[in-house]
Amino acid sequence: MLTLAFDTATAVATSALVDTGSSGHLEVLGERCSRAQTLLEDVDALLRQAGAHPSDLDRLAVGLGPGSFTGVRIGLAAARGLALSLDLPGSGVSTLAALAAGAPRAVPVIDAKRREVFTLLDGEPRVLAPQELPFDEGAVCVGDGAKRYRSLLEEHGAVVPPDDDERHLPRARFHASLAGEPGPVDDLEPLYLRVPDAERNVS
């Protein structure tokens, strides 16, 4: 089964082409990191690199957020367009879950702007002020939120890997491994956790 996975919820968009063999083993055929705006170029490059055609794809695995409102919308719009044109089913994966999968036992921390972060509490996505993050002394924190609030988190006893550590990225290869049974992509709902700024300002 050939899966195209991508996540555009954070400042660095990730994408991957993954083959699931009959044994269930995942083989990463290609990966890219860029920006949400170049996602379709990345998809084309991944397919070319693997010698595959869009019609060879079996399913999509797309990041649902939380993260940038614009980024999440771009990813879902791209998924819906691909699903419609190629008649593909898809699965949604939490960006936080993918980040956690790439750094077992670490605390995933995504920058939520407004001096807040997104994280997982007992497996559930939450939005908190960075100083409210619950973790034990010596806990590893990963993600663009961990990088942004490095000083504060380290003052509270956390360990934040260097900025160029790949554990800070929600690698799309993990979306493919976490994806559940695919269904209609139009049914996938974004994981925002709060209303967009535009709606907030209107109200």
Buried (B, 14 or more C-beta within 10 A) or exposed (E): BBBBBBBBBBEBBBBBBBBBEEEEEBEBBBBBBBBBEBBBEBBEBBBEEBEBEEEBBBBBBBBBBBBBBEBBBBBBEBBBEBBEEBEBBBBBBBBBBBBBBBBEEBBBBBBBEEEBBBBBEEEEBBBBEBEEBEBEEEBBBBBBBBBBBBEBBEEBEBBBBEEEBEBBBBBBBBBBBBBEEBEEBEEBEBBBBBEEEEEEEEE
